[in-house]
Amino acid sequence: MIGQVIQTVREKFSCRDCEKITQPPAPFHVVPRGWAGPSFLAMLLFEKYGQHQPLNRQAERFAREGVPLSVSTLADQVGTAAFALMPLYRLIEAQVLAAQRLHGDDTTVPVMARGKTDTARLWVYVRDDRPFAGADPPAALFHYSRDRRGEHPRAHLASWAGILQADAYGGYNELYREGRDPGPVLEAACFAHARRKFFELADVAGAARRRSRGQRSSMIYPIALEAVQRLDALFDIERTINGKAPAERLTVRQELSAPLMAELYVWLTAQVAELSRNHDLAKACLYMLRRWDAFTRFLDDGRICLTNNAAERALRCIPLGRKAWLFCGSDRGGQRAAILYTLIQTAKLNDIDPQAWLADVLARIADHPVLQLGELLPWNWCKGDGVLSQAA
């Protein structure tokens, strides 16, 4: 699994006439004066951030194969490889922020603190134009922060303007402010979040399971069932136009979805008038009514998706990993995670094998012309020779 040890012999030659000594240059190492090759580093990074195998488990596996490596040594390799790949992270960041529509979301990540763990955040912004047949490649951009203050998304999107598909997190509100510089950010709400609030109150199958186990089941509300059915009708329409051009999507929405949304508004308003404001059903209805402009924005723009699922799918790797690695060792570890999640998730979005791509890129990036680094991005990548066969 580790591969092979390559010994490079650099012979020196002297010239009696000019009295000079020459020697071939040393081959490039991703880690300066390091021992780890690009294939090993790609495997180390992908196992940790793509397959959720923490470094201590990898160290144990290497030791069983007769290669004792300490966790601190492996952590140093991760840090240096992340630094070497930083130029590609910046190029992906530029690609994401060039979009006119983004999906945004965040999730918790425990980080080691003195005598405890703190709750930090990993943020993601996803560019995915495939639902409206866009030609630009998809990409995911991750950021790390120690808390969830609204200043973080404002900093991440300080130079960006466009349509942001996100949940109702209040930290985004400053982005939606009129007169914002460099331009307005338009909110597009997520119907999956709205539907979830009703679905939890109409979970017939879940209530039946709890009753069969002798557990107390929550009440099932007919109003919640009807709300789910009304929202599902909108999702059925979206499935028929997914992947089509914005103009075609907009035409279908104006013809089929707009009347359903008008009926939904009247129905939600009527339910709120009859319910207590503290009831869960009233809260679910008000969640939509108070953001009605954001929920109806998809009727005026064929590029907008009905949900923010693109961001939630990109973030799925973090909850999966939390069960294995438990916490980040430091803020620096969280920042490295953001860099490598960006690279790996972007490769996956473009149907590229992340480990093979990382191995090839790590072998080539030092000698690659700076102005042509874009050739190494997942959507432009052409497989090199040599290293790739070892990484596959």
N, C-alpha and C positions, 0 to 999 in steps of 0.2 A: 504493500500500500504506500510506503514512504517513497519508493522509487529507487533511484540509483545515485551514487556519489560520483560526481564528475570532477576529475582532476585536470586542471589546465596548466600546461607546461609553457612557460614564457622564456624562451632562450634569448640570451644576450649575444650580440654580434659586435665586434670591434673592427674598425677600419684602420689599417696601418698608415694609409696615405693621409687621411684627414684627422686621424687620431680621435674619432668619435665612437661612442657606443650607442647602439640602437637596441630596442626591445619592443615587441608587440604590446599594444595597450592591454590592460587587464579587462576581462569581460565585465559587463555591467551586472551589478547585484542590486536587487530592489532595496535590500537593507545594506547600507554602506558597510563594506568589509564583512558582509554577512555570509552565513552558511546556507540559508534557505533559498531554494530556487522558486521561480514563479509558480510552478505546478503545485508545490507544497503549500505555498502561501494562499493560492486560490482555494485549495481544499480546506485549509484552516479557516479562511474567511467564510466560505460557503457553508461549512458545517456549523459554524457559530451563528451566523446571521440568516442563513437560508434553511438550515435543518435544525436549528435551535439546540445544538449540542454545546454546552459551556466548555470552557477551556480545561477545567479539571477533568471532565470525562474524556476529552480528547487526549490529555496527558496520560491518563490511565491506559487508554487503548494503545498509545505509542509504547508505553513501558512494557505491556504484555508482548509486544512484538520486538522487544529488545532495544528500543530507542528511548532511553530515559530523557525526558524534557520537562523542565519545571513549568508551572503555570505562569510564573513571572516572565520566563523566557518567551513563551508563546504570546503573552500579552504585549511584549515589546515588538514582536513580529507583526501583530495586528496593528499596533499604533503606527509603525513605520510604513506598512503597506497602505493604511488609510491616508497617510500624508502623501505618498506617491500618487495615489489616485485622486487627490483633491482637485486637480485641474479638470478632470472629467465631471466631478460633482458640480463645479461651477458652470460647466457647459450645459449640464442637465438643468441646473437652476435657471439659466438664461432661456432654455427651451420652454420650460414650464411658464415662466413669467412673460413670455411672448404671446401666450394664449389670450383670447378674448373672453373665455369662460373657464372657470376653475371649480373643482370640487375641493372643499376644505373640511378637515376634521382633526380631532386630537384624541389621545388616550393616555391613561396613567402609566407610569413606569416607576417602580420603586428604585431608589438610589441610596447607596450606603451613606450613613451619617454617623456621627460620634455616638455610639451606644444604641443606635436605632436605625431605621430606614425612613427617609423622607419620600413623599409622593411628588415626583417630577412629571413632566409631560413630554410626549413626542407628538409633534404636529406633522400633518401631511397635506400637501397640495397636489392634486392630480390633474394633469391635462389628458383628456381622452376625447378626441373628436370623432371616434368611430361611430357612436350612435347616430350622428347626422352626416355620415359618409365624408368626414373631413380627411384631407390628404396628409396632414401633419402627424408625425408619430406620437404615440402616447408616452408619458413620462410621469414619474412620481418624485416629489421633492419632500424630504423629511427635515425637520428642525427639532432641536432639543432645547428645553428650558427647565429651570428648577421649579417653576410654579406655573399657574394658569392665568396670570394677569393679562388683561387685554392689550397691554403694551407689546406683547410678543407677536400676535398676528398683525398688529399695526406696523411693526418693524419688518416682519417677513414680506408684507405686501406694500411697503412704503412707496415703491416706484410703480405700482401696478394699478390699473383701472380696468373694469370689465364687469362680468357677471360672476358672482360668487354663489355657488350652491353649497349650503351648509345648514347646520341645525340652528336652533334658536339661542345659541350661546351669546350672552350679552357683551362679551368682549369684542364681537364683530361690529357692534353698533356704531362705533366711531368711524369705521370704514364706510358706513352707509350715509354719513352726514353729508348734507347738501353743501356744495362749494368746496368739497375736499380737493386738495392738490395732491397728485397731478391730474385727477379726474374722478368722476363718480364711480362707486362700486354699487352695483345693483344686486339686491338680495333675491335669490331664488330658493324658496323653501322646499323642504323634503317631504314628499307625501308618505314615504315609508315611516318617518317619525310620527306623522299625524295618524296614520293607520294603526301603528303599534299601540297607541294609547287606547283606541277603541277595541282592538283585537284582544288585548289583555282582559277587557271587561266582557268579551264575548267568546272566551276560550272554552267552547263546549267540550272539546276532546280532553283538554286539561282537567276540567272539572269532573268529567267522568272517570278519568284515571285516579284522581284523588279520592273520589267516592269509593272506587273499587278497592283501594288500599285502606279504607276506613279512616281516611283523613278528612278534615273539614274542607269543604269546597266553597269557593267564593260564588257569589250570586251571578247569574248570567242575565244580562240586560237585553231585551229585545231592541231597544234603541241602538245599542252598540252593534248588534248584529246587522241592523239596517245600514248603519254608517259604514261598516266594513263592506257590505254589498255595493253600496254606492261608490266607494273608492275603488273597489275591484273592477267596476265597469270602466273606470278611467284607465286602469292598468291594462285591461284587455285591449283597449284602443291603442295604447302605446306599443304593445307587442306587435301590432300589424304594421307599424311605421318605423320600427327600430332599424337603423342602418340606411334609411332613405335620406334624400337631400332635404335641407332645411325648408325650402319652399313647399315641398310636398307634405312634409310633416305639419307645417303651419296650416295648410289648406284643410287637412283632415281634422286637425284640432278645432279649427274655427267651425267646421261643419258638425262634428260629432261631440267633441269634449266641451265646447263652450256652453251648449244648452244644459249639459249635465252639471257643470259648475254653477250655473245660475240656479238650478233647482237645489243643488246642495247648499248654497248660501241661504236660500229661503228656509230650507228644512233645518239647518243648524240654528238659525236665528229663532225659529219656533221652539226648538227643544230647549234652548237657553232660557227662554221666557217662562218655561214651565218647571224648570229645575232649580234647586238651591244652588247658589254660586259656589258652595263648598263641596258639592257632590263631584265625584270623579268624572262622571259623564259631562257635567257642565264644564269642568276644566278641560276635558278633551275637545269639546266643541269650541270653547274660547281660544284654545291654542291655535285653531285655524282662523277663526273670525278676526282675531287681533292682528293677524299677519296675512290678511286676505290678498293684499296687493302682491306680496311675495309668492303666495300660492297660485295666483292667477297669471303670473308673469310668463309662464310657459305658453299661454294662449297667444302671446304677441311675438314670440321668438322661437323659431323652429330648432334652434341649437340647444335650447334648455332641455335637460332631462327631467323626468318626473321625480326622481329620487337622487339622493346623495350616495348611492351604493358604491360608486366607483371609489370614493375615499374610504368607505368602510371596508371594502375588499382589500385595499392597499394596507390598511392598518391591521388586518387580521393576523399578520405575522407576529405582532407584538403580544397580544393575549395568548397566542399559542406558545411563544417563547417564554413568557412569564412563568409558566408551569415548570419549566426546565431550569432556567438560570436565576430565577427568584428576584434578582435586583442588579442594577448597574453598580460597579464598584466605585464610581466617582462621576463628577460632572464631565470630566474628560472622556470617560468611557461612554457616557450618554451622547456626547458629540460625535465620537467615532461611530457609534451605532447609527446615528442619523445619516452619516456619510455612506456607510455600507448598506443600510436599508435602501437608500436612494438608488444606489447602483444595482443592487440585486433585484429590487422590485421593478425597476425600469426595464431591466433585461427580461424579466418574466412577462411584462406587459407587451414586449415586442417579440415574444415567442423565441427567445434566445436562451440557450443553456448558460446559466450564470457562471458556473464553475469553469467551463471551457472558455467563456469570454474573458473572465478575470485572469485566467492563466495566460492567455494570449496577450492581453493588454499589459499585464505586468512585465512580460518579456520584451515588449516593444516600446513602451511609453517613454523611456529615457532617451532613445535614439530617434524618436519620431519628431518631425518638425513641429514647432509650436503652432504655427499657423494652420497645420493640417491635423491637429488633434481631434477635430470633429469626425475624422475618418474612423476613429476608434469607438465612437458612441454606438450603442447597441443597434440602432436602426441603420447605421452606415457600415457596420462591421463586416470586414472580409477576413475570413480565417487565415491566420499565418501558418507557417510550417514549423514543425519541430515540437514546440511545447504543447500544442493542442492535443496531439495523440497521447501524451502522457497524462493530460488532465481529464480526458474523456472517460 
